[in-house]
């Protein structure tokens, strides 16, 4: 997977595809369908001692308003948007569904004063 690149102060989207079998769930009257499987984005490998859970789909983004999540069950794609990026946001992130799926993503942050981007 190629790295996700963002500039300090800007925003990025990290897309986490998942297996269709994790798409089924309940549908609301509005037509929006919600997956019953909990999805995660972690800094570090999810479900390990040193991992930091960035977002957990069943808990929303109450802890950090700079992070939002959209779960498109039709495309089997979990998208996390991170805004107001800082240099310390750079690192290795993992997408996970339950404890059976991990996808490694490298997030690179370009410093505002770096004009080579």
N, C-alpha and C positions, 0 to 999 in steps of 0.2 A: 504494500500500500504506500503510495507516495505521501510525503509529509504535507501537513496542512500548514500554510504560511500566513501569518497575520502581522500587521504593523502595530506597534505600541499605540494604544488609544483607540484603535479600530475594533472591529468585530470579526469573528470567524464562525463558520458553521462546520461542525464535525458530524459527518454522516455515518451512521452505524447500521448497515444492512443486517437483517436477521432472517432465519429460516421461516418460511410461510406457516409452519406448524405452530409458531409462536404468535400468529396474527389473530387467531380466533378469540373472541371474547364476547362482551355484551354490546349491543347497539342502543343508543339513546333515541328518543322520539325525533330529535333533530336530524337523525341520519348519521351522526357521528358514531363511529364504532371504537371501542376502547379494548385494547389487548389486556387479557387477564394476566399475562406474564410480566413480571417486573423487569424493567430494563435499567441498566446502570452505565454511567460513564465515570471511570475512576482515573485518578492520576496515580500511576503505578498499576500493577496487575491486580484486578478485582479479586476480592476474597482472600487476599494475603494480608499479613500483619501490617505491612508498611503502606498499604494502599489508602488513598484518600478518596472517599466517594464524593464526586462532584455533583452528580444528579442521580436521583433514584425516581423512576417514573411514577411510583405510587405516592410520593411525598411532595412532588412539585418543587418549586424553587424558593420556598419561604426563607431559607437560610441565606441565599445569595440572589438578590434581584438582578444582578448582571448576567444571570444564566437563565435561559429559557429552553424548553424542550417541546418538540412536536413528534408525535408518533403516528406515522401514516401507515395504517394497517393494510391498506390496499397495495402499497408498494413494498410492504415489509421493511420500512426504513424509519429509524429512530434518529432524529436530527437535534443536536444540541447547539444552541447559539450562545456564544460567549462574547460579551461586549466589554468595552473599556479595557482592552488587553494591557497587561503589564509584563515586563520582562520575566518576572517570576512565574508567569503562567506557562512558559515554555517547558516542554518535557514530554515524557512518554505517557500516553493515555491508553486505556483499554475500554472497549465496549463489551458489555456482557448482558446476556439474557438468562435469568435464573443463575445457575452455576455451571451451565453446560456450553456456553458460547463466549469466546473472547476474541476480540479483534484489536490488534495493536496499531496505534496511530501516533505518529510523532508530530507534535505541535511546535513549530519554530516561530519565534517572535523577532521581527525586525525592529531594532531600536529606531525611534523617531529621528535621531541625528545621523542615521546611516543612510546616505543618499544613493547607495548602490542598488537599491531595490526598485 
